[in-house]
Amino acid sequence: MTETTRERQVLERIDRARQRKARVREEHITMAHGAGGKATQTLIEAVFLDAFRNPLLEPLEDGAVFGAGGARLAFTTDSYVVSPLFFPGGDIGDLAVNGTVNDLSVCGARPLYLSAGFVLEEGFPVEDLRRIAASMARAAAAAEVSIVTGDTKVVQRGKADGCYVTTAGVGLLERDTRLGVATARPGDAVLVSGPIGEHGVTIMLARGELDIEADVTSDTAPLNGLIAALRAAAGEEVRCLRDATRGGVATILNEIARASGVAVVVEEDAVPVRPAVRGACELLGIDPLYVACEGRMVAVVDGEAAGAALAALRGHPLGEGAAIVGRIGDDPPGLVLLKTAFGGTRIIDVLVGDPLPRIC
């Protein structure tokens, strides 16, 4: 049997496995179900999508896009349970605002208004709550959005972990271009807006559970200004935008490959990773491609517009470390391939769980 034939059989088995109907095999929820990997995808598809199925939900993008009163709007929601609540470079407050702003922005919308819901544990320090609220106010001002409504609940001591925050947001789509993970085409370029993995590593080190010291801070930031600059330069040639949060860049690339039926080929040497992050990941045995970011995005643009897109990203303060990391091909469809620094090629799949739980 030739090597090519064996490879084809492996790819066919992978494709058959992916085509099976999603089914949750566990009887109880595990931490893996909230990690953004295969277990999360299975939970979403087998439970929530199955129960709530409708045309707006089915694309499973970061937000829903719909028309209302002659306008096109985007709507998104997210919950934040990060531990610890305060970490180098940010806290749960600015994380919540930036995350919701970014989910609207990658839908192609201009974020406008947010809501904020708080679940507080009895005994939580009021001064910490003031810090979180002030951080959210600063983040909202920086992103040019307003927090216009919300809710507060208090639970008994020991029934929560200090403070959880849920935010929702609405934004206005001012272009007719459809963005989404199903729009990538062979010949497109794949870009990341800066060094990856900084948020996830920061959170893990901030927990103090590991005897590792590294000069790393979270990359949490609002991406709406960076995305506006990219779209001004590349216009209709921008196919897809996603912020690489839980599951990291690798998970986003897999979503693109599967939804578009294309191959994503990534050059390992082209992926920007700061030395401190790479060193920490090596000590932890984690691939930076799977580590969460909170101020970085993956962009897929027409190959002819890649140069203009890269220049636009690098011209913005949040995109100075942007890079073209790969290309979209047509074979093998649905897979992400990494061309390693040693000259080999390996498949980058979606992890079942996540080695860094509760990072957002």
Disulfide bonds with the S-S distance in Angstrom:
none
